[in-house]
Amino acid sequence: MGEIGLPEILIVLAIALLIFGPSKLAGLGKGLGEGIKNFKSSLKGDQDDPEKKS
């Protein structure tokens, strides 16, 4: 109980596709990916040199 499986994920993606459309959904995915990438790189940068904080 409470587990999210592949069928539930596919249903959510299908609803999002219907609401936003394919082009806007691709843009949202790209923006989310870039945000995660920037967040990870900032965390990694802070761990490498903690004295560079401004």
N, C-alpha and C positions, 0 to 999 in steps of 0.2 A: 504494500500500500504506500502511495506517495512517490513511487518511482516514475521517472519520465523515460519513456522508451522511444524507439524510432517512430512508431505510428503517431504519437503525440507531437513529436517534433515536426513531422511532415505536415500534419494538420495546421500547426501554427505557421509554418512557412507558406502554406497554400493560402491561408487567410491574409497574411502580410502581402503576398503577391497580388491578391485581389484588391486590397485596399490601396497600396502604394503604386502598383504597376512595376513592370520589369526595369525600366530605366531608373526610376527613383530608388528602387530597392538596391540596385547595383551601386548607386552613389552612396547610399547609407552604409552598405557593407564596406565600401572603400574608405569612407570616413572613419568608420569604427576600427578598421584594420590599422589605419595610419595613427589613430589615437592610441591604440594599444602599443604599437611599435614605438611611438614617442615616449610613452609612459615607461616602458621597459628600458629604453635607452637612457632615460633620465635617472632611473633607479640604478642602473649599472654604472653610470657616470658618477653618481654620488658615492657609491661604494668604493670606486677606484681612488678617488681623491677627496676625502671629506673636508679638507681645509679650503677647498675652492668655493665654498658656499658664499654667496654674496649677500 
